[in-house]
Amino acid sequence: LEGMQAGVGAVIASVTYEMGAGIVKEKDGISLLIMAGAFVASCVFEVNVVYIVIICGLLGVLRTCMSRKGAGK
């Protein structure tokens, strides 16, 4: 199973690049801020990834609810 580590690392790197590139192409300032904040929280402040995922998920739900309220007016 040790030989699979490189393959798993490559898949993770590919998915990370594709997701990041999609966010940068959108040029949505809030999404860029969330992405940068998650990176800083993980790498600089060593926040547990589970907390980062939960917070980003909650931010996504909040943004969706706010955009739906704005569309209904």
Secondary structure, 3 states (H helix, E strand, C coil): CCCHHHHHHHHHHHHHHHHHHHHHHHCCHHHHHHHHHHHHHHHCCCCCHHHHHHHHHHHHHHHHHHHHHHHCC
